[in-house]
Amino acid sequence: MKRSRLLVTLGALTALTGPLILLSAPGGADAASNGTHRHGHVIGFDGGPARGGDDGASLADRAAQYSAERTAPGTTVSAAALLAARGQANALAARGGHWVEQTTSSYNNEPAGFTDPFWSNAGAGFGISGGRVTDLAVDGKVMYAATAGGGVWASANKGKKWTPLSDNQPSLSTGALTVNRTDHTVWIGTGEANTNADSYLGVGVYRLQTDGQGGPKGAPTLVGGSALLDHQVYRLLVDGRVVFAATSQGLYRTSASAAGTWTRVLAPTSTPSPYVNHITDVAVRPGTRGQSLIPVNGYRSGGPDNAIFASTDGGTAWTKVTRPEPLTAPTSVGPRWRTPATDACTR
């Protein structure tokens, strides 16, 4: 069906179902929680004024339009475009001058007793709300937090004050981080691995040398070149001299010195697809220097290669841990699995 015909069809369905939805909504004191503001405003799905047709079909079409505007003529935008744009921005001429901040007051300035029906700085109070935190790490008394779109932050006083560490990176979209306590380096995996409309592909894994107290010593440096460009990072793990990265395109390994390249050691599905080889987690038996490890391969849509894999040689050879019968068509990774050879359950 052509897009124009689909839009007409969705519009007709919206016109038919919209009144029914409004009539079925309870009124009275509960109206504000069901799309009506207490002052009589009708609120749309985005917090603004209702524009009519805010049902499931309309929302899906609006989301598709939002995405198409940002990816056309393709379906995705490579992170390489971000790097190119950053290079162009850095090449722009700078003009001197002195800037004076004018808005020094907090923007959580909603008047008492009033709730703005529209999303705005003067009414929503979003400044007191935290965004998505994708990972946490600790090095002694220092806490590190990775955020979905704000990079990595450090606190040395139990969270009273947070300092940004990765503002100079090409991308602040962060999926994972870990700390190598041997040398107090922080490893930052760009590319948030959550599935939503504003999760952005990464530009690689960065390594930041710190002073052990949360302070950076220099800027983050890219590890392994462009090997992990356009990846999303689910987990970073250090064991001895080895670092593993569980990503949306397989499991990778590199040296903890950051001097080498990334080697992909596990990608069970050979058919190219954005929905396969999502290594969503990896665990290493401590003290084995990365030799004994168990990663998880699985995407929510299911697939024959969704499973837990095991290796005792650092990822050179793998044993696929299968589901117990009669569950022969795995759709997600469950809590109990066994190997055909030993029939031993693992958790």
Secondary structure by P-SEA (a helix, b strand, c coil): ccaaaaaaaaaaaaaaaaaaaaaacccccccccccccccccccccccccccccccaaaaaaaaaaaaaaaccccccccaaaaaaaaaaaaacbbbbbbbbbccccccccccccccccccccccccccccccccccccccccbbbbbcccccbbbbcccccbbbbcccccccccccccccccccbbbbbbccccccccccccccbbbbbbccccccccccccccccccccccccccccccccbbbbbccccbbbbbccccbbbbbccccccccccccccccccccccccccccbbbbbbcccccccbbbbbbcccccbbbbbccccccccccccccbbbbcccccccc
